[in-house]
Amino acid sequence: MAEVNTVARPYTKAAFEYALGKGNLDQWSATLNLAAAAAGDEKVARVLSNPAMTDAQKGDLMISICEEADQAGKNFIQLLAANKRLALLPEIAAQFNKLKANQEKSLDVELTTAFDLLDEQQEKLAQALKTKLGRDITLTAQVDKSILGGVVIRTEDLVIDGSVRARLAKLAEAMNS
């Protein structure tokens, strides 16, 4: 069986190209995020897996949840329902948001530190990342005392681990070699 991201990709690409052409990436992103959250909800997933419901009824249920979607968005959800692909909504939304971020030259960065950083420190780090990566940076900071010190920066496929824990692990590995 094909992987979920492979099956979701053509739907994502079609939705993205349509939304880009119409100039409403934000609206489509909001619709897909809402639909993905609904499809991922345990109660909604249970209803959607009910074999007594027709595909059209499942599509109508999702449309009622995403009532602010434009007609094209509603048609997209009905298409997914007709093709028995509503379960792909979380993956479609994730892929769509990545394409949107690439289009807008922005990047979500997760920053993990051992202690809270001041706002000016976060801003300075965001500026340095913006310069290095050539994109606008949206920083999300969290504290994890287990890294002991330093920072861990994560975004899509890039991880910069400057934590004390990682350095100690490298030192231990070098000593045991």
C-alpha positions as CSV (number, residue, x, y, z in Angstrom):
1,M,0.0,0.0,0.0
2,A,1.3,3.5,-0.9
3,E,2.4,5.7,1.9
4,V,0.0,8.4,3.1
5,N,2.2,11.3,2.0
6,T,2.4,9.8,-1.5
7,V,-1.3,9.4,-1.8
8,A,-2.0,12.9,-0.4
9,R,0.5,14.7,-2.6
10,P,-1.6,15.1,-5.8
11,Y,-4.5,16.3,-3.8
12,T,-2.3,18.8,-2.0
13,K,-0.7,20.0,-5.2
14,A,-4.1,20.5,-6.9
15,A,-5.5,22.4,-3.8
16,F,-2.3,24.6,-3.5
17,E,-2.2,25.5,-7.2
18,Y,-5.9,26.4,-7.2
19,A,-5.5,28.5,-4.0
20,L,-2.4,30.2,-5.3
21,G,-4.1,31.0,-8.6
22,K,-7.1,32.5,-6.8
23,G,-4.9,34.3,-4.2
24,N,-6.5,32.8,-1.2
25,L,-3.8,30.6,0.4
26,D,-4.7,31.8,3.9
27,Q,-8.4,30.8,3.5
28,W,-7.5,27.4,2.1
29,S,-4.9,26.8,4.8
30,A,-7.5,27.7,7.5
31,T,-10.1,25.4,5.9
32,L,-7.7,22.5,5.5
33,N,-6.4,22.9,9.1
34,L,-9.9,22.9,10.4
35,A,-10.9,19.9,8.3
36,A,-7.7,18.1,9.4
37,A,-8.4,18.7,13.1
38,A,-11.9,17.4,12.6
39,A,-10.8,14.3,10.7
40,G,-8.2,13.7,13.5
41,D,-10.8,14.0,16.2
42,E,-11.7,10.6,17.7
43,K,-15.5,11.1,17.7
44,V,-15.6,12.4,14.1
45,A,-13.2,9.6,12.9
46,R,-15.6,7.1,14.5
47,V,-18.6,8.6,12.6
48,L,-16.6,8.8,9.3
49,S,-15.7,5.1,9.6
50,N,-19.3,4.1,10.0
51,P,-20.1,1.8,7.0
52,A,-23.8,2.8,7.1
53,M,-22.9,6.3,6.0
54,T,-22.5,7.1,2.3
55,D,-19.5,9.0,1.0
56,A,-21.8,12.0,0.2
57,Q,-23.0,12.0,3.9
58,K,-19.5,11.9,5.1
59,G,-18.6,14.8,2.9
60,D,-21.6,16.7,4.1
61,L,-20.6,16.1,7.7
62,M,-17.1,17.5,7.0
63,I,-18.6,20.5,5.1
64,S,-20.9,21.2,8.0
65,I,-17.8,21.4,10.3
66,C,-15.9,23.6,7.7
67,E,-18.8,25.9,7.1
68,E,-16.6,28.9,6.3
69,A,-15.0,27.2,3.4
70,D,-15.7,28.7,0.0
71,Q,-17.5,26.6,-2.7
72,A,-14.2,25.3,-4.1
73,G,-13.2,24.1,-0.7
74,K,-16.5,22.4,-0.2
75,N,-16.1,20.7,-3.6
76,F,-12.6,19.6,-2.6
77,I,-13.9,18.0,0.6
78,Q,-16.7,16.3,-1.4
79,L,-14.0,15.0,-3.8
80,L,-12.0,13.5,-1.0
81,A,-15.1,11.9,0.4
82,A,-16.1,10.4,-3.0
83,N,-12.6,9.0,-3.3
84,K,-12.6,7.7,0.3
85,R,-9.7,10.0,1.1
86,L,-11.0,12.0,4.1
87,A,-8.5,10.3,6.3
88,L,-5.8,12.1,4.3
89,L,-6.9,15.5,5.5
90,P,-4.2,15.8,8.2
91,E,-1.4,15.0,5.8
92,I,-2.9,17.2,3.0
93,A,-3.1,20.1,5.5
94,A,0.5,19.5,6.6
95,Q,1.8,19.4,3.1
96,F,-0.3,22.4,2.1
97,N,1.2,24.5,5.0
98,K,4.7,23.5,3.9
99,L,4.1,24.6,0.4
100,K,2.5,27.9,1.7
101,A,5.5,28.6,3.9
102,N,7.9,28.0,1.0
103,Q,5.8,30.3,-1.2
104,E,5.8,33.0,1.4
105,K,9.5,32.4,2.2
106,S,8.7,31.8,5.9
107,L,9.8,29.1,8.2
108,D,8.6,27.8,11.6
109,V,11.4,27.1,13.9
110,E,11.2,25.2,17.2
111,L,13.7,26.4,19.8
112,T,14.4,24.3,22.9
113,T,16.5,25.7,25.7
114,A,17.3,24.7,29.2
115,F,16.1,28.0,30.6
116,D,13.7,30.7,29.4
117,L,15.3,33.2,27.0
118,L,14.6,36.9,27.1
119,D,12.6,38.3,24.2
120,E,15.6,40.2,22.9
121,Q,17.7,37.0,22.9
122,Q,14.9,35.2,20.9
123,E,14.8,38.1,18.5
124,K,18.5,38.1,18.0
125,L,18.5,34.4,17.3
126,A,15.6,34.8,14.9
127,Q,17.5,37.5,13.1
128,A,20.6,35.3,12.8
129,L,18.5,32.4,11.5
130,K,16.8,34.7,9.0
131,T,20.1,35.8,7.7
132,K,21.5,32.3,7.5
133,L,18.4,30.6,6.0
134,G,17.1,33.6,3.9
135,R,13.5,33.3,5.2
136,D,11.2,35.0,7.6
137,I,11.4,33.1,10.9
138,T,8.5,32.3,13.3
139,L,10.1,31.1,16.5
140,T,8.4,28.8,19.0
141,A,10.4,28.5,22.2
142,Q,10.1,25.8,24.8
143,V,12.1,24.8,27.9
144,D,13.6,21.4,28.5
145,K,15.9,21.3,31.5
146,S,17.2,17.8,30.4
147,I,19.4,19.4,27.8
148,L,21.3,21.1,30.6
149,G,22.3,24.2,28.6
150,G,22.7,25.5,25.1
151,V,20.0,25.3,22.5
152,V,18.4,22.8,20.1
153,I,16.9,24.3,16.9
154,R,14.5,22.3,14.8
155,T,12.8,23.1,11.5
156,E,11.5,20.7,8.8
157,D,14.7,18.7,8.0
158,L,17.3,20.8,9.8
159,V,18.4,20.2,13.4
160,I,21.1,22.2,15.1
161,D,21.9,20.6,18.4
162,G,24.1,22.9,20.5
163,S,23.0,21.4,23.8
164,V,25.3,20.5,26.6
165,R,23.7,17.1,26.7
166,A,24.7,16.4,23.0
167,R,28.3,17.7,23.6
168,L,28.6,15.4,26.7
169,A,27.3,12.5,24.6
170,K,29.9,13.2,21.9
171,L,32.7,13.4,24.5
172,A,31.6,10.1,26.1
173,E,31.5,8.4,22.7
174,A,35.0,9.7,21.9
175,M,36.3,8.5,25.2
176,N,34.8,5.0,24.7
177,S,36.3,4.7,21.2
